[in-house]
Amino acid sequence: NLSFVHVMHKLEIKYVSKNGDYSEENLNNITTSCTALTTCEVDMKKSTVNTDLSSSGTYSIKTGKTVDFIIVPQNTDEVSLTINLDNGKTVNKALNEIYQNTQPLESGKKLTITFDISINGVEIITSQINAWGSQGTFEDEIII
Protein backbone atom coordinates (compact mmCIF):
# COMPACT_ATOMS: atom_id res chain seq x y z
CA ASN A 1 0.00 0.00 0.00
CA LEU A 2 1.24 3.45 -0.91
CA SER A 3 -0.55 6.31 0.80
CA PHE A 4 -0.77 9.71 -0.83
CA VAL A 5 -0.73 12.97 1.10
CA HIS A 6 -0.67 16.54 -0.16
CA VAL A 7 2.68 18.18 0.47
CA MET A 8 1.40 21.69 -0.17
CA HIS A 9 -1.27 23.75 1.59
CA LYS A 10 -4.49 24.83 -0.12
CA LEU A 11 -5.67 28.40 0.52
CA GLU A 12 -9.29 28.87 -0.56
CA ILE A 13 -10.87 32.33 -0.73
CA LYS A 14 -14.63 32.84 -1.06
CA TYR A 15 -16.53 36.08 -1.61
CA VAL A 16 -20.18 36.69 -0.76
CA SER A 17 -22.35 39.79 -0.50
CA LYS A 18 -24.66 39.18 2.44
CA ASN A 19 -26.70 42.35 1.91
CA GLY A 20 -26.70 42.17 -1.90
CA ASP A 21 -24.51 45.24 -2.53
CA TYR A 22 -22.54 43.13 -5.03
CA SER A 23 -24.24 41.02 -7.68
CA GLU A 24 -23.07 37.53 -8.66
CA GLU A 25 -21.47 39.14 -11.72
CA ASN A 26 -19.58 41.64 -9.53
CA LEU A 27 -18.40 38.84 -7.24
CA ASN A 28 -17.25 36.77 -10.22
CA ASN A 29 -15.15 39.73 -11.45
CA ILE A 30 -13.10 40.05 -8.24
CA THR A 31 -9.41 39.32 -8.78
CA THR A 32 -7.20 37.97 -6.02
CA SER A 33 -3.45 37.61 -5.84
CA CYS A 34 -1.46 35.84 -3.15
CA THR A 35 2.07 36.75 -2.14
CA ALA A 36 3.88 34.06 -0.16
CA LEU A 37 6.88 31.74 -0.13
CA THR A 38 6.96 30.10 -3.56
CA THR A 39 9.57 27.35 -3.42
CA CYS A 40 10.50 24.53 -1.09
CA GLU A 41 12.52 21.35 -0.86
CA VAL A 42 10.48 18.17 -0.37
CA ASP A 43 12.01 15.05 1.18
CA MET A 44 9.75 12.28 -0.10
CA LYS A 45 11.24 9.64 2.22
CA LYS A 46 10.60 11.67 5.36
CA SER A 47 7.47 13.47 4.07
CA THR A 48 8.95 16.81 5.11
CA VAL A 49 9.04 20.25 3.52
CA ASN A 50 11.98 22.62 3.98
CA THR A 51 11.46 26.32 3.19
CA ASP A 52 14.80 27.59 4.55
CA LEU A 53 15.96 28.76 1.10
CA SER A 54 12.56 29.87 -0.17
CA SER A 55 11.85 33.39 -1.33
CA SER A 56 8.62 35.32 -1.51
CA GLY A 57 6.76 35.86 -4.76
CA THR A 58 3.30 36.41 -6.15
CA TYR A 59 1.22 33.46 -7.31
CA SER A 60 -0.93 33.80 -10.45
CA ILE A 61 -3.82 36.23 -10.18
CA LYS A 62 -7.16 34.41 -9.96
CA THR A 63 -10.61 35.74 -10.88
CA GLY A 64 -13.93 34.67 -9.38
CA LYS A 65 -16.07 34.49 -6.28
CA THR A 66 -14.18 31.36 -5.20
CA VAL A 67 -10.46 31.02 -5.87
CA ASP A 68 -7.72 28.83 -4.47
CA PHE A 69 -3.97 28.85 -4.28
CA ILE A 70 -1.77 25.78 -3.76
CA ILE A 71 1.04 27.21 -1.67
CA VAL A 72 4.15 26.12 0.19
CA PRO A 73 3.46 25.31 3.88
CA GLN A 74 4.54 28.37 5.88
CA ASN A 75 3.71 30.77 8.70
CA THR A 76 0.72 33.03 8.16
CA ASP A 77 2.85 36.16 8.56
CA GLU A 78 4.56 35.26 5.27
CA VAL A 79 1.31 35.39 3.28
CA SER A 80 -0.73 38.35 2.03
CA LEU A 81 -3.70 38.79 -0.28
CA THR A 82 -4.49 41.59 -2.71
CA ILE A 83 -8.19 41.80 -3.53
CA ASN A 84 -9.25 43.92 -6.52
CA LEU A 85 -12.96 44.68 -6.68
CA ASP A 86 -14.54 45.43 -10.03
CA ASN A 87 -15.26 49.03 -8.92
CA GLY A 88 -11.51 49.76 -8.92
CA LYS A 89 -11.03 49.45 -5.15
CA THR A 90 -8.00 47.42 -3.97
CA VAL A 91 -7.77 45.85 -0.52
CA ASN A 92 -4.56 44.36 0.90
CA LYS A 93 -4.86 41.83 3.72
CA ALA A 94 -2.04 40.15 5.65
CA LEU A 95 -3.03 36.55 6.37
CA ASN A 96 -1.90 36.72 10.01
CA GLU A 97 -4.42 39.56 10.51
CA ILE A 98 -7.21 37.56 8.89
CA TYR A 99 -6.47 34.20 10.46
CA GLN A 100 -5.36 35.15 13.95
CA ASN A 101 -4.00 31.80 14.93
CA THR A 102 -0.34 31.05 15.52
CA GLN A 103 -0.74 27.70 13.76
CA PRO A 104 1.28 27.60 10.50
CA LEU A 105 -0.24 26.58 7.19
CA GLU A 106 0.53 22.86 7.15
CA SER A 107 0.96 20.24 4.43
CA GLY A 108 -2.25 18.43 3.57
CA LYS A 109 -4.49 21.09 5.12
CA LYS A 110 -6.80 23.71 3.63
CA LEU A 111 -7.52 27.16 5.03
CA THR A 112 -10.86 28.53 3.82
CA ILE A 113 -11.56 32.24 4.27
CA THR A 114 -14.91 33.81 3.44
CA PHE A 115 -15.16 37.56 2.90
CA ASP A 116 -18.33 39.66 2.84
CA ILE A 117 -18.15 42.31 0.12
CA SER A 118 -20.31 45.42 0.55
CA ILE A 119 -20.22 49.12 -0.25
CA ASN A 120 -18.71 49.56 3.21
CA GLY A 121 -15.70 47.41 2.38
CA VAL A 122 -14.38 43.88 2.77
CA GLU A 123 -15.01 42.03 6.04
CA ILE A 124 -14.01 38.56 7.16
CA ILE A 125 -16.93 36.26 7.90
CA THR A 126 -15.13 32.99 8.64
CA SER A 127 -11.71 31.38 8.51
CA GLN A 128 -11.03 27.75 9.30
CA ILE A 129 -8.45 25.05 8.65
CA ASN A 130 -9.51 21.51 7.76
CA ALA A 131 -8.04 18.45 6.09
CA TRP A 132 -7.59 18.91 2.35
CA GLY A 133 -9.96 16.27 0.97
CA SER A 134 -9.45 12.56 0.52
CA GLN A 135 -5.86 11.81 -0.30
CA GLY A 136 -6.25 8.14 -1.20
CA THR A 137 -4.07 5.05 -1.38
CA PHE A 138 -2.52 3.13 -4.23
CA GLU A 139 -2.32 -0.66 -4.41
CA ASP A 140 -0.16 -1.93 -7.22
CA GLU A 141 3.45 -2.59 -8.10
CA ILE A 142 5.70 0.46 -8.42
CA ILE A 143 8.99 0.09 -10.24
CA ILE A 144 11.58 2.74 -9.55
N, C-alpha and C positions, 0 to 999 in steps of 0.2 A: 504494500500500500504506500502510495506517495501522496501526502497531504499538501494542498496548495493553500498558501496564505498571501494576502496582499502585502507587499513590502512598503508601498506608499500609503499616504493618507488622502482621503477624499474630503474635499471641502465643498459643501453644497450650499448655494445661496438661493433663497426664494424671496420673491417680491409679491406683496399683496397690497390692495388698497381697501382697507376695512370700511372707510366711509364713502368710497366710490369716487374720490377726487381724480383718480387715474383709471382710465378705461383699460380693458384687456389689451387693446392695441398699444396704448402708452406703456403698459408694463412690459409687453413683448419687445419694445424698442429700447429698453434700458440696456446699457452696456456696462460690463463689469471687468475690471482688470485686477489681477492679484500679483503683488510683489512679495517675494519670499525667497528662501534658499532654493536653488534650482538644480543642484547636482549633489550626488552622494556616492559613496562606495558601499556596495552590498556584498556581504560575505554569505554566500548561499549555504555553506556548511553550518554556520552558526546562526543563520537567520537574523543577522544584525545589520544595522545601517549606520555608517559613519559619515557625519557631515563636517568633520573637522576642517576639511579643505574646501568646503562649499562656499560659493559666493551668491550674493543676492541678485535677482533679476526679475523681470516682469514676464509672467506667463501670458499666453495668447489672450487677447480681449475676446470676451464672450458676450453674446446678445441674447436677451430673453428674460422671461419672468422666473425661470429656474435655470441656473447655470451651475456647473461644477468644475472644479480644478483638481487634478491628481497631482499632489505636491509631496515633496520630500518631508518625512517626519521631522518636526522641529518645534521649538518653543513658540508660543503665540506672539511674543514680542518681536519676532522676526518676520511677521506676516502683516500686510496691510492690503486694504481693498480701496479701489477707486470706482465710484459708482457715478455714471453719467446718465442723468435723466434726459428724456427727449425734449424737455423745455430749455435745455442748455445749462442747467444747474449741475455742478459737480460736487460730490461729497466724498471726502477721504476719511476712512475709518481704520484705525489700528486694531488688529484682531484682539490684542490683550485688553483693549477697552470694551470690546463687544462681548467677548467671552472671558469674563473675569474669574478665571479658574487658573491656578498655577500648573495644572496638568498640561504636559506638552501634547502636541498632535502626534499620535502614535501610529505605527504601522498597523494596517488592517482595520483601522477605525475610520469613522465618518463623522465630521462635525457639520451639522445642519443649522444654518442661521436663517431666520425669517425676518424680513424687514417690512414694516408698514410704510407705504409711500403716500404722502398727502401733500396738500398745498403748504402745510406747516413744516414739511421737511421729511427726513428719513428717521424712523424710530425702530429700535429692535423689539420684536415681539417675543421670539424664543431663540435659544441656542442650546443645543444638546449634542453630546457625543454618544454614538452607538457603534456596534459592530458593523462592518462594511459588507453586508450581504453574505450569502452562502459562498464559501470559498472552495468547497468540494474536495474530492479525493480522486485518485487515478489508480486503476488496477490493471496493469499490463506490464510487459517487459520493456525496460528502457535500456537501450544500448548507448553507452557513452564512449 
